[in-house]
Amino acid sequence: MCRSISGFLSALVVIAVLPFISGIVAGVGIGYVGLSMPIVLALIASLARYLDLLEKAFIIKKSVLFRAISEAKSTNQQER
């Protein structure tokens, strides 16, 4: 389903891990964005047909987290 690099490494894994590796190498927070952003953008462009699926997954995850936070706040308020 997902396009792969070298037949075994998913491009999504590379997109997720590359900024962290660049940050470790650069040693500063701003450095990893500058080093990895051109590569990450090229990889994202190569996965253009999957972006709608990624967007839906992000929205679903965000709504689940929002619901969990709302429930935690409401139970916290009820305990007071």
C-alpha positions, 0 to 999 in steps of 0.5 A: 500500500505504501511506497517503499524505499529500497524495498523494505523501508517505508517512506513514512518511517523515513519521514518520521525518523529523519528529523530526529536523526538530523537533530541528533547530528546537528545538536540544536533544535533549529538545525534538524528542520533545516537539514531534513526539511528538503528531504522530508518535503520530497518524500511527502510529495512522492506520497501525494496519493496517500496524503488524504489517508494521512490527513484522515488518520491525523484528524481521527487521532486528534479527535480521540486525544481531544475526547480523552482530554475532555473526559479527564477534565470533566472527571477532574472537575467532578472530583472537586 
